[in-house]
Amino acid sequence: MKVGLHRFSVLLAMLILGLLSVASAEKAQSYSGVVSDAMCGAKHAMPGSAAECTRACVSKGSKYALVSGDKVYTLETNDKGALAQLDKLAGEKATVTGTATGETIDVKSVSAGK
């Protein structure tokens, strides 16, 4: 009897954990906006273009950001292709696909905006 109860408890625990992981798993979504940097956001402080300011701030350690309406999302990625695309699109419209947590997007892909 104890073996059967133990097996049932283990199966029940696995089922609950499985349901919790499915419920908490977030789907990647697409976000559109202008590529900036986390330090400047929507308002660039350096003289020159938004692209030049973004690249300068990122070269000094700031993260890329996406300005979408009133929101500024910090973009997190180590993917060299995504970083190259963000650099190319600095100051321009882009679509970022990823998972948002608060005001940070874990970037899966980047493409030119429309």
C-alpha positions in Angstrom: 0.0 0.0 0.0 2.8 2.4 0.8 4.5 1.8 -2.5 1.3 2.6 -4.4 0.7 5.8 -2.4 4.3 6.9 -2.9 4.0 6.3 -6.6 0.8 8.3 -6.7 2.4 11.2 -4.7 5.3 11.3 -7.2 3.0 11.3 -10.2 0.9 14.0 -8.6 3.9 16.1 -7.9 5.2 15.7 -11.5 1.8 16.6 -12.9 1.6 19.8 -10.7 5.1 20.8 -11.7 4.3 20.3 -15.3 1.2 22.4 -15.2 3.0 25.1 -13.3 5.8 25.2 -15.9 3.3 25.4 -18.8 1.4 28.2 -17.0 4.5 30.2 -16.3 6.1 29.7 -19.7 5.8 32.9 -21.6 5.4 33.1 -25.4 7.7 35.2 -27.5 5.9 38.2 -28.8 6.8 40.9 -31.3 7.4 44.5 -30.2 7.8 47.4 -32.6 9.5 50.7 -32.0 12.7 52.7 -32.5 16.1 51.2 -31.6 17.8 53.4 -28.9 19.9 52.7 -25.8 18.8 52.2 -22.2 20.6 55.3 -20.9 19.0 57.8 -23.3 15.7 56.1 -24.0 13.6 58.4 -26.2 15.6 61.5 -25.6 19.2 61.5 -26.8 21.6 63.9 -25.0 24.6 63.8 -27.3 24.8 66.0 -30.4 24.4 64.3 -33.7 21.8 61.8 -34.9 19.9 59.3 -32.7 21.9 56.5 -34.4 25.2 58.1 -33.5 24.2 58.7 -29.9 22.8 55.1 -29.5 26.0 53.6 -30.9 28.2 55.8 -28.7 26.2 55.0 -25.5 26.3 51.2 -26.3 30.0 51.3 -26.9 30.3 52.8 -23.4 28.3 50.0 -21.8 24.7 50.9 -22.2 22.3 48.2 -23.4 20.2 48.6 -26.6 16.6 49.6 -26.0 13.4 49.7 -27.9 11.2 52.8 -27.6 7.6 51.8 -28.2 5.2 54.6 -27.6 5.7 55.8 -24.0 7.6 52.6 -23.0 11.3 52.0 -23.2 12.3 48.3 -23.1 15.8 47.3 -22.3 17.0 44.6 -24.8 18.9 41.6 -23.5 20.8 39.4 -25.9 24.2 37.8 -26.3 23.4 36.7 -29.9 26.0 38.4 -32.2 23.5 38.4 -35.1 20.9 40.2 -33.1 23.4 42.7 -31.8 24.7 43.4 -35.3 21.1 44.0 -36.5 20.4 46.3 -33.5 23.6 48.3 -34.4 22.5 48.5 -38.0 19.0 49.7 -37.0 20.1 52.2 -34.4 17.8 55.2 -34.5 15.4 53.4 -36.9 12.2 51.5 -36.6 12.5 47.8 -35.8 10.5 44.8 -34.8 12.0 42.8 -31.9 10.7 39.3 -31.1 11.3 38.0 -27.6 9.9 37.5 -24.1 9.2 40.6 -22.0 9.6 40.6 -18.2 8.7 44.0 -16.9 10.6 46.5 -18.9 13.2 44.1 -20.3 12.9 42.0 -23.5 14.9 38.8 -23.9 15.6 39.1 -27.6 15.1 36.2 -29.9 15.3 38.1 -33.3 15.4 41.6 -34.7 14.2 42.8 -38.1 13.7 46.2 -39.8 10.4 47.8 -38.9 7.8 48.9 -41.4 
